[in-house]
Amino acid sequence: MEKLILVSHGSFCEGIKDSVEMILGPQENIHTVALRPEQGQEDFEKAFKSLIEDDDKVIVFADLQGGTPANTISKLIMKGEPYQLYTGMNLPMIISYINAQMIGQPEDYAQKAKDGIINVNELLSNIDDEDE
């Protein structure tokens, strides 16, 4: 089974999952692991590993490159775990993942995350320029 695990500092991963489910409905194969202030790396790793079964294919979306959640998963990958890790998690990235799963096609999650960043003022300025 393929699992998407969202990891973050604090409750960001839980909040973004809530937003995804508000838009697309319940998502049984999306899980979260939030690093709490009272936790260390070992606690976080234990919580992460508790979600994974032997036959799972695991994709991880993390909030921030270089932070404890992403670094913990990176260390597991360097030890041979076959996880896929992407940082810079955002809502378009997760929706892209869900859509790719529904239609059975691979997706470039990093590109979708980048595509989701739009300077709306610039976009509106261009629309105003076209109207003149």
C-alpha positions as CSV (number, residue, x, y, z in Angstrom):
1,M,0.0,0.0,0.0
2,E,1.2,3.5,-0.7
3,K,1.1,6.0,2.2
4,L,1.6,9.7,2.2
5,I,3.0,10.9,5.5
6,L,3.0,14.6,6.2
7,V,5.6,15.8,8.7
8,S,6.1,19.2,10.3
9,H,7.2,21.3,13.2
10,G,4.0,21.6,15.3
11,S,0.5,21.0,14.0
12,F,1.1,22.4,10.5
13,C,0.9,18.9,9.0
14,E,-2.4,18.2,10.8
15,G,-3.9,21.5,9.7
16,I,-2.9,21.1,6.1
17,K,-4.5,17.6,6.1
18,D,-7.7,19.1,7.6
19,S,-7.7,21.6,4.7
20,V,-7.2,18.8,2.1
21,E,-10.1,16.8,3.6
22,M,-12.3,19.9,3.6
23,I,-11.7,20.2,-0.2
24,L,-11.5,16.5,-1.2
25,G,-13.1,14.6,1.6
26,P,-11.6,12.0,4.0
27,Q,-8.1,10.7,3.0
28,E,-7.4,7.3,4.6
29,N,-3.9,6.9,3.2
30,I,-2.6,10.3,4.3
31,H,-1.1,10.4,7.8
32,T,0.6,13.0,9.9
33,V,3.5,13.2,12.3
34,A,3.9,16.5,14.1
35,L,7.1,17.3,16.0
36,R,6.0,18.8,19.3
37,P,8.2,21.1,21.4
38,E,8.7,18.5,24.1
39,Q,9.8,15.8,21.6
40,G,13.3,15.0,20.5
41,Q,14.4,13.4,17.2
42,E,14.1,9.9,18.7
43,D,10.5,10.5,19.8
44,F,9.6,11.9,16.3
45,E,11.3,8.9,14.5
46,K,9.4,6.4,16.7
47,A,6.1,8.1,15.9
48,F,6.9,8.1,12.2
49,K,8.0,4.5,12.1
50,S,4.8,3.4,14.0
51,L,2.8,4.4,10.9
52,I,4.7,2.1,8.5
53,E,4.2,-1.5,7.8
54,D,6.7,-3.7,6.0
55,D,5.0,-3.7,2.6
56,D,4.2,0.1,2.5
57,K,5.5,2.4,-0.1
58,V,6.1,5.6,1.7
59,I,6.1,9.2,0.3
60,V,6.9,11.9,2.8
61,F,6.1,15.6,2.4
62,A,7.9,17.8,5.0
63,D,7.4,21.4,5.9
64,L,11.0,22.6,5.8
65,Q,14.4,21.4,4.4
66,G,17.0,21.2,7.1
67,G,14.5,21.0,10.0
68,T,14.3,18.0,12.4
69,P,11.3,16.3,10.6
70,A,13.0,16.3,7.2
71,N,16.4,15.6,8.7
72,T,15.1,12.6,10.6
73,I,13.6,11.1,7.4
74,S,16.7,11.9,5.4
75,K,18.8,9.9,7.9
76,L,16.5,7.0,7.5
77,I,16.9,7.2,3.7
78,M,20.7,7.3,4.1
79,K,20.4,4.1,6.2
80,G,18.7,2.4,3.3
81,E,15.0,3.0,3.8
82,P,13.2,3.4,0.5
83,Y,11.2,6.5,1.3
84,Q,10.6,9.4,-1.1
85,L,11.0,12.7,0.7
86,Y,9.9,16.1,-0.6
87,T,10.2,19.4,1.4
88,G,8.4,22.6,1.0
89,M,5.0,21.0,1.5
90,N,2.0,23.0,0.4
91,L,-1.7,22.4,-0.4
92,P,-1.3,22.2,-4.2
93,M,1.4,19.6,-3.8
94,I,-0.9,17.4,-1.7
95,I,-3.8,17.8,-4.0
96,S,-1.6,16.9,-6.9
97,Y,-0.6,13.7,-5.1
98,I,-4.2,12.8,-4.5
99,N,-5.1,13.5,-8.2
100,A,-2.2,11.4,-9.4
101,Q,-3.3,8.5,-7.2
102,M,-6.9,8.7,-8.5
103,I,-5.9,8.6,-12.2
104,G,-2.9,6.3,-11.7
105,Q,-0.3,8.6,-13.2
106,P,3.0,9.7,-11.7
107,E,3.3,13.4,-10.8
108,D,6.1,15.9,-10.3
109,Y,5.2,16.9,-6.7
110,A,8.1,19.4,-6.4
111,Q,7.0,21.2,-9.5
112,K,3.4,21.3,-8.4
113,A,4.6,22.8,-5.1
114,K,6.4,25.5,-7.0
115,D,3.5,26.1,-9.4
116,G,1.3,26.8,-6.4
117,I,3.3,29.8,-5.5
118,I,1.8,32.8,-7.3
119,N,2.3,36.5,-6.8
120,V,-1.4,37.5,-7.1
121,N,-0.6,41.2,-7.2
122,E,1.5,40.7,-10.3
123,L,-1.2,38.5,-11.8
124,L,-3.8,41.1,-11.2
125,S,-1.5,43.9,-12.5
126,N,-1.2,41.9,-15.8
127,I,-4.9,41.6,-16.1
128,D,-5.4,45.3,-15.5
129,D,-2.7,46.0,-18.2
130,E,-4.6,43.8,-20.7
131,D,-7.9,45.6,-20.0
132,E,-6.4,49.0,-21.0
